[in-house]
Amino acid sequence: MTILLMPKATAVWLIENTALTFEQIAKFCSLHMLEVQNLADSETTHGMVGFDPIASGQLTLDEIHRCEKDLNAALQISVAVSADSVLGKKRSRYTPLAKRQERPDAIAWLLKYYPDLTDNQISRLVGTTKLTIDAVRNKSHWNAQNIKPRSPSQLGFCTQSELDALVGLLKKSHEAS
């Protein structure tokens, strides 16, 4: 069974880049049609970056064109999609300079949604130092006023499966406590 990764971000991308109906987008992204309409009205997307389902392999351009022509047709997710294939395979840990400036955003997201993660876990997942994590946590980072929490998997610092595995570990440790 395949599931859609980041459904709201995917919906934002489909709204901005296709002529699909709200109903088609809602069915594909497993969202309520009013949620999609709110996303289109930009009531809930402040700062949300769209997730391209074509680049990730979840959809094909032909599939989108087919559904744009037939408003009653439902989008079909590509068969070959898995969490690892969508967000990339293992890669080197080198991060380009332009991406390095987004790393504090990823750290802030992890600290906001998973405050129980240790510095070592965050450091390994995002590829950063404990000093940077501490600076983001204490809001003493040199660029603290511009940090916006964004998912590290969406920014490309880790795969969604790596993030899910870490969150699963965190939940297991809470259950054991």
C-alpha positions in Angstrom: 0.0 0.0 0.0 1.3 3.4 -0.9 0.5 6.6 1.0 0.8 10.2 0.0 3.6 12.1 1.7 2.9 15.6 3.0 -0.7 15.8 1.7 -1.3 19.5 2.5 2.0 20.6 0.8 1.1 18.4 -2.2 -2.4 20.0 -2.3 -0.8 23.4 -2.3 1.4 22.5 -5.2 -1.6 21.0 -7.2 -3.7 24.1 -6.5 -0.9 26.4 -7.7 0.3 24.5 -10.7 -2.7 22.6 -12.2 -6.3 23.1 -13.3 -7.6 20.2 -11.3 -10.9 20.7 -9.3 -10.8 21.0 -5.5 -12.7 17.7 -5.3 -10.0 15.9 -7.4 -7.3 17.3 -5.2 -9.2 16.5 -2.0 -9.6 12.9 -3.1 -6.0 12.5 -4.1 -4.6 14.1 -1.0 -7.1 12.5 1.4 -8.3 15.9 2.6 -11.8 17.4 3.0 -12.8 19.6 0.1 -13.2 22.6 2.5 -9.6 22.1 3.6 -8.5 22.3 0.0 -10.6 25.4 -0.6 -9.0 27.0 2.5 -5.6 26.1 1.1 -6.5 27.7 -2.2 -7.8 30.8 -0.3 -4.4 30.9 1.5 -6.1 31.0 4.9 -3.9 28.2 6.2 -0.8 28.2 4.0 1.2 31.0 5.4 4.8 30.0 4.7 3.9 26.5 3.4 6.0 25.3 0.5 4.3 23.2 -2.1 5.6 19.6 -2.5 5.9 18.6 -6.2 4.3 15.2 -6.7 5.8 14.9 -10.2 9.4 15.4 -9.1 8.8 13.0 -6.2 7.4 10.3 -8.5 3.9 10.3 -6.9 2.2 11.5 -10.1 3.0 11.8 -13.8 2.3 14.8 -15.9 0.2 12.6 -18.2 -2.0 11.6 -15.2 -2.5 15.3 -14.3 -3.4 16.1 -17.9 -5.8 13.2 -18.1 -7.7 14.4 -15.0 -7.7 18.1 -16.1 -9.5 17.0 -19.3 -12.0 14.8 -17.4 -13.2 16.6 -14.3 -14.9 13.4 -13.0 -11.6 11.4 -13.2 -9.7 10.6 -10.0 -5.9 11.0 -9.8 -4.1 7.7 -9.4 -0.8 7.6 -7.4 2.1 6.0 -9.3 2.6 2.4 -8.4 6.4 2.6 -7.9 6.2 5.1 -5.1 7.7 4.3 -1.7 8.9 6.5 1.1 12.6 6.0 0.2 12.1 6.5 -3.5 10.1 9.7 -3.0 12.5 11.5 -0.8 15.8 10.1 -2.1 18.2 7.4 -1.4 21.2 7.6 0.9 23.4 10.5 -0.1 26.6 12.1 1.0 26.3 14.4 4.0 27.7 17.4 2.1 25.2 20.2 2.2 25.5 23.1 -0.3 26.0 26.6 1.2 22.5 27.7 0.2 20.9 24.7 2.0 23.0 25.3 5.2 21.1 28.4 5.9 17.9 26.4 6.1 19.3 24.0 8.7 18.2 26.2 11.7 14.6 26.0 10.3 14.8 22.2 10.4 16.2 22.3 13.9 13.5 24.7 15.1 10.8 22.4 13.6 12.2 19.3 15.4 12.4 21.3 18.7 8.9 22.6 18.3 7.2 19.3 17.4 9.5 16.8 19.2 11.0 18.6 22.2 12.1 15.3 23.7 14.6 14.5 21.0 18.2 14.5 22.3 20.8 16.8 20.7 22.6 13.7 19.4 19.4 12.5 17.6 18.8 15.9 16.0 22.5 16.3 15.2 22.6 12.9 13.3 19.3 13.5 11.5 20.0 17.0 10.3 23.8 16.9 10.2 24.6 19.8 12.5 26.5 20.6 15.6 25.2 20.6 19.2 26.2 24.3 19.4 23.9 25.2 16.6 21.0 23.2 18.2 21.6 24.9 21.5 21.7 28.4 19.8 18.4 27.7 18.0 16.8 26.3 21.2 17.9 29.4 23.3 17.1 31.8 20.5 20.7 33.1 20.5 21.4 32.0 16.9 22.7 34.9 14.8 19.7 34.7 12.5 17.1 33.8 15.2 14.6 36.5 14.1 14.3 34.9 10.6 14.1 31.2 11.6 10.8 29.6 10.5 10.2 26.0 11.6 10.1 23.7 8.5 10.2 20.0 8.2 13.8 18.6 7.8 12.5 16.0 5.3 10.8 18.7 3.2 14.0 20.7 3.2 16.1 17.6 2.2 18.2 17.1 5.3 16.8 13.6 5.8 14.3 11.2 4.2 10.7 11.0 5.5 11.4 7.3 6.5 14.4 8.4 8.6 12.2 11.0 10.4 9.4 8.5 10.9 11.9 6.0 12.3 13.2 8.5 14.8 9.7 9.6 15.8 8.8 5.9 16.2 11.8 5.4 18.5 10.7 8.4 20.6 7.2 7.1 20.9 8.5 3.7 22.0 10.7 5.3 24.7 7.7 7.2 26.0 5.6 4.0 26.1 8.3 2.2 28.0 8.5 5.0 30.6 
